[in-house]
Amino acid sequence: MLDILTVILPIYLLIGLGFVSVWREWLPKESVAGFGIFVRNFALPCAIFLVVAQRDLTEVLHPGFMLAFAVASLLSFTVSYSFARRVAGHAASMVGILALAGSMSNGLMIGIPLITGLFGVSALSVIAQQLVIENALVLPLGLALAELGRAQEQEQEQEQAQMLAQALAQKKAQGPASTTVGRAPRSGLASRLGSVMRKTAFRVVTNPLIAALLLGLLVSLLNLPLPEAMVRSIDLLAASVGGMALVFIGAMLYGTDLRAALRGVMAAIAVKSAFHPLAMALSFWGVMLLWQAMGWLPIPPVYINASIIIATLPTIGVLPAVAAGFGHGRSISLAVLVMTVISMVTTPLTVWLLLTYQPFA
């Protein structure tokens, strides 16, 4: 318990620093958005690039582990997405972000010191595979849905503006007695939908996070050498991601209507804190049975235990900065804070259960 508190306590301190900094006006409110932009467009892409580019994926990846971890992540993603779609009042772009909040774990800032303290340095391969799966599969999926939602919102705003302009033009031409409001013609619906999909695909591919992932995969697969000066420069930017992301969370929480924001993210918090660890355990159990039935190499028990513990951790600390790009930074900041509080109970309990009963030994 003390080791876990030692890992989590700095997170609270940095979140509190961000909150107090805006409250006491040490940090101008106008600069808070710049924090999020820096994390989203520079620090986090550099961290993703280094995680992927500096590893030989063929040596790190375990097929059974990746299958089980991916299935659990996608299950949590789907459940979070479904709950978010049912909640009235959610913006279309918010649904994809909430799906990410319910299915990604903070393996870098909390997972690495916790897992290595419990299982040794060999367990770092679990974090490496987790980051590959989440950054190559879950994050692009969530960003694509968020971008599609934002495109739908913009399309609706344009249609409403067009209908209003048509109504004003008709009133001006026909006089005040006319009340007929024309609707936008549907003949161009297919072409507009195609345009929206093309724009969405372009925005996803050119997103700094996805571009960094693709570039890192290219460097890793082709085993391209990187100049030492470039690696050091990228590493300096990547090293700033954790601290700045946590300060950004605290800064965004200042002035937030906590009760209203909490209602909007409760489903994602519940999925991440309760369903995700359960889905992880069941997914590994199912894949282990399949692997043994086919006579393939079993997944090491330490991998399974570490994965379940990682699933109990809060969502990634940089998600509020990503969500801020869609206008939802405050709500996701609150979700991260609440998940972190909950994990102070669920994570030690999970560690005790796994190490005491060793169900996957």
ROVOLUM-926456 format. One record per residue (C-alpha): x, y, z; residue number from 1; residue in one letter. Coordinates in steps of 0.001 Angstrom, whole numbers, plus 500000, padded with zeros to 6 digits. Layout:
residues N
+--------+--------+--------+-----+-----+
!   east !  north !     up !   n ! res !
+--------+--------+--------+-----+-----+
!      X !      Y !      Z ! NUM !   A !
...
+--------+--------+--------+-----+-----+
//
This chain:
residues 361
+--------+--------+--------+-----+-----+
!   east !  north !     up !   n ! res !
+--------+--------+--------+-----+-----+
! 500000 ! 500000 ! 500000 !   1 !   M !
! 502816 ! 502404 ! 500888 !   2 !   L !
! 504576 ! 501702 ! 497576 !   3 !   D !
! 501377 ! 502431 ! 495639 !   4 !   I !
! 500812 ! 505669 ! 497555 !   5 !   L !
! 504395 ! 506682 ! 496776 !   6 !   T !
! 503663 ! 506237 ! 493070 !   7 !   V !
! 500261 ! 507965 ! 493074 !   8 !   I !
! 500923 ! 510830 ! 495511 !   9 !   L !
! 503054 ! 512878 ! 493052 !  10 !   P !
! 500113 ! 512797 ! 490646 !  11 !   I !
! 497885 ! 514522 ! 493195 !  12 !   Y !
! 500597 ! 517035 ! 494006 !  13 !   L !
! 501022 ! 518079 ! 490362 !  14 !   L !
! 497261 ! 518220 ! 489759 !  15 !   I !
! 496959 ! 520367 ! 492883 !  16 !   G !
! 499782 ! 522585 ! 491653 !  17 !   L !
! 497898 ! 523239 ! 488415 !  18 !   G !
! 494676 ! 524055 ! 490287 !  19 !   F !
! 496383 ! 526412 ! 492763 !  20 !   V !
! 498412 ! 528061 ! 489999 !  21 !   S !
! 495282 ! 529202 ! 488179 !  22 !   V !
! 493432 ! 530018 ! 491411 !  23 !   W !
! 496269 ! 532229 ! 492685 !  24 !   R !
! 496872 ! 533580 ! 489162 !  25 !   E !
! 500444 ! 532300 ! 489070 !  26 !   W !
! 499432 ! 530787 ! 485747 !  27 !   L !
! 497240 ! 533027 ! 483544 !  28 !   P !
! 494016 ! 531378 ! 482389 !  29 !   K !
! 494866 ! 532329 ! 478822 !  30 !   E !
! 497972 ! 530122 ! 478926 !  31 !   S !
! 496172 ! 526940 ! 480024 !  32 !   V !
! 495105 ! 526120 ! 476483 !  33 !   A !
! 498738 ! 526410 ! 475413 !  34 !   G !
! 499675 ! 523704 ! 477947 !  35 !   F !
! 497222 ! 521332 ! 476315 !  36 !   G !
! 498371 ! 522194 ! 472801 !  37 !   I !
! 502015 ! 521593 ! 473725 !  38 !   F !
! 501245 ! 518213 ! 475324 !  39 !   V !
! 498938 ! 517168 ! 472495 !  40 !   R !
! 501035 ! 518294 ! 469516 !  41 !   N !
! 504621 ! 517993 ! 470755 !  42 !   F !
! 505343 ! 516139 ! 474026 !  43 !   A !
! 502946 ! 513193 ! 473634 !  44 !   L !
! 503762 ! 512513 ! 469955 !  45 !   P !
! 507469 ! 512459 ! 470871 !  46 !   C !
! 506778 ! 509986 ! 473697 !  47 !   A !
! 504748 ! 507715 ! 471388 !  48 !   I !
! 507444 ! 507861 ! 468706 !  49 !   F !
! 510196 ! 506839 ! 471133 !  50 !   L !
! 508156 ! 504008 ! 472658 !  51 !   V !
! 507618 ! 502437 ! 469237 !  52 !   V !
! 510764 ! 503397 ! 467329 !  53 !   A !
! 513304 ! 502322 ! 469943 !  54 !   Q !
! 511973 ! 498777 ! 470312 !  55 !   R !
! 512357 ! 495716 ! 468127 !  56 !   D !
! 508676 ! 494816 ! 468010 !  57 !   L !
! 509353 ! 491287 ! 466787 !  58 !   T !
! 511278 ! 490530 ! 469997 !  59 !   E !
! 508952 ! 492290 ! 472456 !  60 !   V !
! 505532 ! 491190 ! 471221 !  61 !   L !
! 503864 ! 487997 ! 472481 !  62 !   H !
! 500932 ! 486972 ! 470210 !  63 !   P !
! 498809 ! 485488 ! 472990 !  64 !   G !
! 499365 ! 488472 ! 475255 !  65 !   F !
! 498541 ! 490955 ! 472512 !  66 !   M !
! 495374 ! 489073 ! 471574 !  67 !   L !
! 494103 ! 488961 ! 475160 !  68 !   A !
! 495041 ! 492569 ! 475933 !  69 !   F !
! 493516 ! 493836 ! 472678 !  70 !   A !
! 490261 ! 491939 ! 473245 !  71 !   V !
! 489894 ! 493346 ! 476776 !  72 !   A !
! 490707 ! 496874 ! 475606 !  73 !   S !
! 488226 ! 496724 ! 472740 !  74 !   L !
! 485538 ! 495279 ! 475022 !  75 !   L !
! 485965 ! 498181 ! 477449 !  76 !   S !
! 486093 ! 500617 ! 474536 !  77 !   F !
! 482829 ! 499253 ! 473123 !  78 !   T !
! 481032 ! 499295 ! 476484 !  79 !   V !
! 482196 ! 502851 ! 477230 !  80 !   S !
! 481183 ! 503978 ! 473755 !  81 !   Y !
! 477749 ! 502358 ! 474072 !  82 !   S !
! 477070 ! 503965 ! 477455 !  83 !   F !
! 478244 ! 507361 ! 476198 !  84 !   A !
! 475919 ! 507171 ! 473182 !  85 !   R !
! 472949 ! 506509 ! 475459 !  86 !   R !
! 473587 ! 509555 ! 477640 !  87 !   V !
! 471593 ! 512515 ! 476385 !  88 !   A !
! 473434 ! 515763 ! 475918 !  89 !   G !
! 476805 ! 514302 ! 474940 !  90 !   H !
! 478363 ! 515990 ! 471938 !  91 !   A !
! 479142 ! 513565 ! 469124 !  92 !   A !
! 482868 ! 514222 ! 469468 !  93 !   S !
! 482703 ! 513511 ! 473225 !  94 !   M !
! 481590 ! 509913 ! 472710 !  95 !   V !
! 484879 ! 508805 ! 471169 !  96 !   G !
! 486864 ! 510525 ! 473930 !  97 !   I !
! 484810 ! 508798 ! 476646 !  98 !   L !
! 485441 ! 505462 ! 474947 !  99 !   A !
! 489171 ! 506153 ! 475276 ! 100 !   L !
! 488750 ! 507128 ! 478928 ! 101 !   A !
! 487152 ! 503767 ! 479692 ! 102 !   G !
! 489690 ! 501597 ! 477895 ! 103 !   S !
! 493213 ! 503074 ! 478262 ! 104 !   M !
! 495474 ! 502849 ! 481330 ! 105 !   S !
! 498249 ! 505040 ! 482681 ! 106 !   N !
! 501039 ! 502567 ! 482095 ! 107 !   G !
! 503800 ! 505156 ! 481699 ! 108 !   L !
! 503470 ! 507392 ! 484757 ! 109 !   M !
! 501987 ! 504894 ! 487235 ! 110 !   I !
! 502395 ! 501482 ! 485638 ! 111 !   G !
! 506172 ! 501447 ! 485142 ! 112 !   I !
! 507223 ! 502158 ! 488757 ! 113 !   P !
! 504423 ! 499985 ! 490149 ! 114 !   L !
! 504909 ! 496958 ! 487890 ! 115 !   I !
! 508713 ! 496960 ! 488068 ! 116 !   T !
! 508505 ! 497271 ! 491854 ! 117 !   G !
! 506233 ! 494237 ! 492031 ! 118 !   L !
! 507649 ! 491965 ! 489315 ! 119 !   F !
! 511058 ! 493333 ! 488372 ! 120 !   G !
! 512475 ! 494894 ! 485224 ! 121 !   V !
! 511396 ! 491929 ! 483082 ! 122 !   S !
! 507790 ! 493098 ! 483413 ! 123 !   A !
! 508616 ! 496204 ! 481362 ! 124 !   L !
! 507780 ! 494181 ! 478261 ! 125 !   S !
! 504168 ! 494210 ! 479484 ! 126 !   V !
! 504160 ! 498020 ! 479492 ! 127 !   I !
! 505792 ! 498060 ! 476060 ! 128 !   A !
! 503134 ! 495786 ! 474571 ! 129 !   Q !
! 500359 ! 497706 ! 476323 ! 130 !   Q !
! 501595 ! 500958 ! 474796 ! 131 !   L !
! 501816 ! 499406 ! 471337 ! 132 !   V !
! 498269 ! 498029 ! 471516 ! 133 !   I !
! 496725 ! 501194 ! 472937 ! 134 !   E !
! 498609 ! 503588 ! 470677 ! 135 !   N !
! 498301 ! 501508 ! 467507 ! 136 !   A !
! 494728 ! 500271 ! 467956 ! 137 !   L !
! 492665 ! 501938 ! 470681 ! 138 !   V !
! 493831 ! 505548 ! 470397 ! 139 !   L !
! 493460 ! 505796 ! 466583 ! 140 !   P !
! 489979 ! 504267 ! 466837 ! 141 !   L !
! 488888 ! 506761 ! 469488 ! 142 !   G !
! 490395 ! 509713 ! 467639 ! 143 !   L !
! 488698 ! 508629 ! 464410 ! 144 !   A !
! 485311 ! 508491 ! 466145 ! 145 !   L !
! 485931 ! 511854 ! 467817 ! 146 !   A !
! 486935 ! 513432 ! 464509 ! 147 !   E !
! 483871 ! 511947 ! 462819 ! 148 !   L !
! 481695 ! 513300 ! 465623 ! 149 !   G !
! 483238 ! 516746 ! 465259 ! 150 !   R !
! 482612 ! 516628 ! 461505 ! 151 !   A !
! 478963 ! 515724 ! 462161 ! 152 !   Q !
! 478649 ! 518624 ! 464598 ! 153 !   E !
! 480098 ! 521024 ! 462053 ! 154 !   Q !
! 477812 ! 519639 ! 459360 ! 155 !   E !
! 474771 ! 520157 ! 461581 ! 156 !   Q !
! 475841 ! 523717 ! 462373 ! 157 !   E !
! 476236 ! 524458 ! 458672 ! 158 !   Q !
! 472802 ! 522983 ! 457882 ! 159 !   E !
! 471186 ! 525038 ! 460652 ! 160 !   Q !
! 472888 ! 528184 ! 459397 ! 161 !   A !
! 471769 ! 527393 ! 455848 ! 162 !   Q !
! 468164 ! 526800 ! 456934 ! 163 !   M !
! 468162 ! 530047 ! 458897 ! 164 !   L !
! 469529 ! 531947 ! 455898 ! 165 !   A !
! 466853 ! 530388 ! 453651 ! 166 !   Q !
! 464116 ! 531310 ! 456128 ! 167 !   A !
! 465294 ! 534910 ! 456314 ! 168 !   L !
! 465545 ! 535110 ! 452528 ! 169 !   A !
! 462006 ! 533744 ! 452082 ! 170 !   Q !
! 460575 ! 536150 ! 454620 ! 171 !   K !
! 462281 ! 539033 ! 452921 ! 172 !   K !
! 461028 ! 537973 ! 449484 ! 173 !   A !
! 457484 ! 536870 ! 450372 ! 174 !   Q !
! 456654 ! 539167 ! 453246 ! 175 !   G !
! 455993 ! 538555 ! 456939 ! 176 !   P !
! 452881 ! 536442 ! 456294 ! 177 !   A !
! 454895 ! 533526 ! 454980 ! 178 !   S !
! 455982 ! 530953 ! 457551 ! 179 !   T !
! 457372 ! 528293 ! 455238 ! 180 !   T !
! 460903 ! 527208 ! 456064 ! 181 !   V !
! 462754 ! 525260 ! 453409 ! 182 !   G !
! 464963 ! 522331 ! 454276 ! 183 !   R !
! 468360 ! 521777 ! 452812 ! 184 !   A !
! 468051 ! 519556 ! 449730 ! 185 !   P !
! 468983 ! 515928 ! 450301 ! 186 !   R !
! 470176 ! 515315 ! 446746 ! 187 !   S !
! 473702 ! 516168 ! 447819 ! 188 !   G !
! 473646 ! 514054 ! 450998 ! 189 !   L !
! 475880 ! 511325 ! 449581 ! 190 !   A !
! 478444 ! 513797 ! 448294 ! 191 !   S !
! 478448 ! 515691 ! 451599 ! 192 !   R !
! 478891 ! 512433 ! 453522 ! 193 !   L !
! 481790 ! 511460 ! 451279 ! 194 !   G !
! 483370 ! 514857 ! 451824 ! 195 !   S !
! 482978 ! 514514 ! 455601 ! 196 !   V !
! 484589 ! 511054 ! 455576 ! 197 !   M !
! 487506 ! 512255 ! 453452 ! 198 !   R !
! 488115 ! 515238 ! 455716 ! 199 !   K !
! 487860 ! 513035 ! 458797 ! 200 !   T !
! 490334 ! 510490 ! 457416 ! 201 !   A !
! 492759 ! 513285 ! 456516 ! 202 !   F !
! 492522 ! 514839 ! 459988 ! 203 !   R !
! 493087 ! 511460 ! 461659 ! 204 !   V !
! 496149 ! 510611 ! 459552 ! 205 !   V !
! 497651 ! 514083 ! 459978 ! 206 !   T !
! 496972 ! 514137 ! 463722 ! 207 !   N !
! 500388 ! 514471 ! 465424 ! 208 !   P !
! 499657 ! 511444 ! 467648 ! 209 !   L !
! 498852 ! 509149 ! 464710 ! 210 !   I !
! 501657 ! 510569 ! 462572 ! 211 !   A !
! 504141 ! 509886 ! 465387 ! 212 !   A !
! 502856 ! 506321 ! 465735 ! 213 !   L !
! 503126 ! 505606 ! 462000 ! 214 !   L !
! 506598 ! 507132 ! 461821 ! 215 !   L !
! 507733 ! 505145 ! 464864 ! 216 !   G !
! 506417 ! 501904 ! 463361 ! 217 !   L !
! 508257 ! 502662 ! 460121 ! 218 !   L !
! 511543 ! 503298 ! 461949 ! 219 !   V !
! 511139 ! 500126 ! 464037 ! 220 !   S !
! 510153 ! 497811 ! 461208 ! 221 !   L !
! 512901 ! 499070 ! 458878 ! 222 !   L !
! 515425 ! 499267 ! 461732 ! 223 !   N !
! 516409 ! 502767 ! 460666 ! 224 !   L !
! 519214 ! 504398 ! 462669 ! 225 !   P !
! 518401 ! 507725 ! 464300 ! 226 !   L !
! 520998 ! 510458 ! 464856 ! 227 !   P !
! 521926 ! 510813 ! 468522 ! 228 !   E !
! 521149 ! 514549 ! 468491 ! 229 !   A !
! 517655 ! 513856 ! 467160 ! 230 !   M !
! 516998 ! 511169 ! 469785 ! 231 !   V !
! 518112 ! 513463 ! 472598 ! 232 !   R !
! 515977 ! 516333 ! 471316 ! 233 !   S !
! 512882 ! 514130 ! 471012 ! 234 !   I !
! 513587 ! 512614 ! 474421 ! 235 !   D !
! 513705 ! 516070 ! 476044 ! 236 !   L !
! 510246 ! 516860 ! 474688 ! 237 !   L !
! 508895 ! 513426 ! 475628 ! 238 !   A !
! 510196 ! 513752 ! 479200 ! 239 !   A !
! 507975 ! 516785 ! 479770 ! 240 !   S !
! 504717 ! 515028 ! 478921 ! 241 !   V !
! 503902 ! 513596 ! 482361 ! 242 !   G !
! 504394 ! 516673 ! 484490 ! 243 !   G !
! 502812 ! 519134 ! 482081 ! 244 !   M !
! 499805 ! 516876 ! 481477 ! 245 !   A !
! 499098 ! 516641 ! 485228 ! 246 !   L !
! 499494 ! 520392 ! 485787 ! 247 !   V !
! 497113 ! 520886 ! 482851 ! 248 !   F !
! 494507 ! 518645 ! 484528 ! 249 !   I !
! 494577 ! 520751 ! 487693 ! 250 !   G !
! 494427 ! 523985 ! 485725 ! 251 !   A !
! 491404 ! 522761 ! 483769 ! 252 !   M !
! 489587 ! 521716 ! 486952 ! 253 !   L !
! 489614 ! 525274 ! 488321 ! 254 !   Y !
! 486219 ! 526834 ! 487688 ! 255 !   G !
! 484626 ! 523585 ! 486506 ! 256 !   T !
! 481043 ! 522749 ! 487494 ! 257 !   D !
! 482088 ! 519503 ! 489152 ! 258 !   L !
! 478594 ! 518103 ! 489676 ! 259 !   R !
! 477508 ! 518620 ! 486076 ! 260 !   A !
! 480821 ! 517392 ! 484671 ! 261 !   A !
! 480796 ! 514294 ! 486889 ! 262 !   L !
! 477355 ! 513220 ! 485662 ! 263 !   R !
! 478650 ! 513194 ! 482104 ! 264 !   G !
! 481658 ! 510968 ! 482799 ! 265 !   V !
! 480336 ! 508585 ! 485459 ! 266 !   M !
! 479718 ! 505784 ! 482964 ! 267 !   A !
! 483298 ! 505927 ! 481665 ! 268 !   A !
! 484629 ! 505994 ! 485241 ! 269 !   I !
! 482562 ! 502930 ! 486158 ! 270 !   A !
! 483684 ! 501009 ! 483072 ! 271 !   V !
! 487363 ! 501847 ! 483607 ! 272 !   K !
! 487382 ! 501146 ! 487339 ! 273 !   S !
! 485234 ! 497996 ! 487439 ! 274 !   A !
! 484616 ! 496474 ! 484013 ! 275 !   F !
! 488080 ! 496921 ! 482482 ! 276 !   H !
! 489977 ! 494825 ! 485102 ! 277 !   P !
! 487290 ! 492121 ! 484942 ! 278 !   L !
! 487388 ! 492083 ! 481134 ! 279 !   A !
! 491178 ! 491819 ! 481254 ! 280 !   M !
! 491077 ! 488801 ! 483596 ! 281 !   A !
! 488382 ! 487013 ! 481570 ! 282 !   L !
! 490116 ! 487759 ! 478273 ! 283 !   S !
! 493430 ! 486309 ! 479462 ! 284 !   F !
! 491644 ! 483303 ! 480937 ! 285 !   W !
! 489933 ! 482604 ! 477603 ! 286 !   G !
! 493088 ! 483078 ! 475534 ! 287 !   V !
! 495093 ! 480861 ! 477918 ! 288 !   M !
! 492577 ! 478049 ! 477474 ! 289 !   L !
! 492734 ! 478489 ! 473692 ! 290 !   L !
! 496538 ! 478595 ! 473690 ! 291 !   W !
! 496805 ! 475428 ! 475805 ! 292 !   Q !
! 494235 ! 473591 ! 473669 ! 293 !   A !
! 496285 ! 474349 ! 470532 ! 294 !   M !
! 499567 ! 473431 ! 472193 ! 295 !   G !
! 501100 ! 476876 ! 471795 ! 296 !   W !
! 503433 ! 478734 ! 474132 ! 297 !   L !
! 501433 ! 479846 ! 477191 ! 298 !   P !
! 501402 ! 483421 ! 478394 ! 299 !   I !
! 503735 ! 483902 ! 481405 ! 300 !   P !
! 501693 ! 484372 ! 484613 ! 301 !   P !
! 503618 ! 487548 ! 485436 ! 302 !   V !
! 502324 ! 489066 ! 482172 ! 303 !   Y !
! 498742 ! 488290 ! 483135 ! 304 !   I !
! 499040 ! 489601 ! 486688 ! 305 !   N !
! 500745 ! 492779 ! 485509 ! 306 !   A !
! 498054 ! 493364 ! 482856 ! 307 !   S !
! 495191 ! 493031 ! 485322 ! 308 !   I !
! 496916 ! 495426 ! 487722 ! 309 !   I !
! 497484 ! 497902 ! 484864 ! 310 !   I !
! 493776 ! 497703 ! 484033 ! 311 !   A !
! 492923 ! 498940 ! 487548 ! 312 !   T !
! 494934 ! 502132 ! 487000 ! 313 !   L !
! 493271 ! 505384 ! 485918 ! 314 !   P !
! 493158 ! 506357 ! 482264 ! 315 !   T !
! 496131 ! 508050 ! 480638 ! 316 !   I !
! 497016 ! 511400 ! 482176 ! 317 !   G !
! 497413 ! 513081 ! 478794 ! 318 !   V !
! 493844 ! 512309 ! 477717 ! 319 !   L !
! 492509 ! 515672 ! 479022 ! 320 !   P !
! 494984 ! 517449 ! 476739 ! 321 !   A !
! 493776 ! 515333 ! 473819 ! 322 !   V !
! 490139 ! 515968 ! 474787 ! 323 !   A !
! 490792 ! 519715 ! 475016 ! 324 !   A !
! 491378 ! 519697 ! 471272 ! 325 !   G !
! 487708 ! 518735 ! 470921 ! 326 !   F !
! 486477 ! 521095 ! 473647 ! 327 !   G !
! 486051 ! 518474 ! 476404 ! 328 !   H !
! 489176 ! 518951 ! 478517 ! 329 !   G !
! 487373 ! 519898 ! 481745 ! 330 !   R !
! 485131 ! 516830 ! 481920 ! 331 !   S !
! 487944 ! 514393 ! 481135 ! 332 !   I !
! 490215 ! 516112 ! 483680 ! 333 !   S !
! 487621 ! 515408 ! 486356 ! 334 !   L !
! 487308 ! 511802 ! 485164 ! 335 !   A !
! 491065 ! 511285 ! 485503 ! 336 !   V !
! 491033 ! 512719 ! 489025 ! 337 !   L !
! 488144 ! 510506 ! 490171 ! 338 !   V !
! 489667 ! 507397 ! 488574 ! 339 !   M !
! 492950 ! 508099 ! 490354 ! 340 !   T !
! 491149 ! 508318 ! 493709 ! 341 !   V !
! 489299 ! 505055 ! 493055 ! 342 !   I !
! 492514 ! 503291 ! 492018 ! 343 !   S !
! 493982 ! 503943 ! 495472 ! 344 !   M !
! 491530 ! 501272 ! 496690 ! 345 !   V !
! 491115 ! 498966 ! 493688 ! 346 !   T !
! 494798 ! 498649 ! 492759 ! 347 !   T !
! 496095 ! 497519 ! 496205 ! 348 !   P !
! 493135 ! 495154 ! 496521 ! 349 !   L !
! 493860 ! 493621 ! 493107 ! 350 !   T !
! 497562 ! 493243 ! 493931 ! 351 !   V !
! 496710 ! 491468 ! 497180 ! 352 !   W !
! 494220 ! 489103 ! 495523 ! 353 !   L !
! 496568 ! 488180 ! 492664 ! 354 !   L !
! 499656 ! 487654 ! 494807 ! 355 !   L !
! 497765 ! 485810 ! 497541 ! 356 !   T !
! 495676 ! 483397 ! 495447 ! 357 !   Y !
! 497728 ! 483379 ! 492193 ! 358 !   Q !
! 494829 ! 482287 ! 489971 ! 359 !   P !
! 497003 ! 482248 ! 486827 ! 360 !   F !
! 500016 ! 480442 ! 488299 ! 361 !   A !
+--------+--------+--------+-----+-----+
//
